[in-house]
Amino acid sequence: MAKAVVYVTYKRGVLDPQGEAVRGALSSLGFQDVEGVRVGRYIEIELANGRPEEQRAQVEKMCRQLLANPVLEDFRIEINAPAPAE
């Protein structure tokens, strides 16, 4: 079984209210050097065994249809193939 990891974040230039709230909180805690914070989502998907290119295409389709809003968000996919049996 392979695992896909998807990272979803707002696109550059899109207001990130959670990121701004975290930045403000860090500033109030004395972390004055923080100029920006972006908050995103981390999603793990377990996939049946298959060819990596097919798995990636399937996860990209999931992202475009459900997991991310392509107008406002970017996503990055990592496919972690299972270790070969010894």
N, C-alpha and C positions, 0 to 999 in steps of 0.2 A: 504494500500500500504506500502510495506517495502522499506527501503533504504539500499543499500550496499555501503560501503565506502572502496575504495581500495587505499592503499599506495604502490607506486612503487619506489624502490631505487636501485642504483647500488649495486651489490654484493661486499662484502669485497674483497679487492685486485684489483678491477677494477677501473681504473683511472676515476675520476669524475671531468671533466674540469670545470663545473659550480661551483662545491664545492670548487675547488682550487682557482677560480677567486674570489669567495666570501671571502674565507679565506684571500687571499692577500689584498682585499679591507678593510676588518676588521682590518688587521694588520696595514695598512697605516693610518687608522683612530685612531690608538692608542690602539687597543684591542690586546695586545701582548700575552695574556694568551690563545688565541684560537689556539689549536693544529690541529684541523681538522674540516671541514664542509662537509656535504653530502647533496646534493640537490636532491629532488625527485619529484614525481607527486602525486597529490591527485585527485581521481576520485570518483564522486557520481553517482550511478545508481539507478533509481527508478524501483522497481520490483512489478509485480502483486502479490497479496496475494498467498501464497503457503506455503508448509512445509519448515521450515528453512533449513533442510539438503538438500532439492532439490534446494533451492535458492543458498546456498553456493556452491553446485556442479556446478550449472549453471555459477556462477560468476567465479569460478576457471577455468572453461573451457574458458570463455571470456578472462581471464588473459593470459592463456597459448597460445591462438590462436591469440590475437590481442593487448591486453592492456599492456603486458610486454614481454620483450625478455628474455625467461627463461635461455639463455646462459649467459647473462650479468646482469640481474636484478632479484631481489627478490620482492615478493609482499606479502602484508598482507591484509586480508579481515575482515571487521566488518559488520555484518548484524544487522541492527536496525529495529526490528519488530515494527509495529504500536501499540500504546497503545490500550488495550481492551476497547470496548465501555462500557459506564456505564449505 
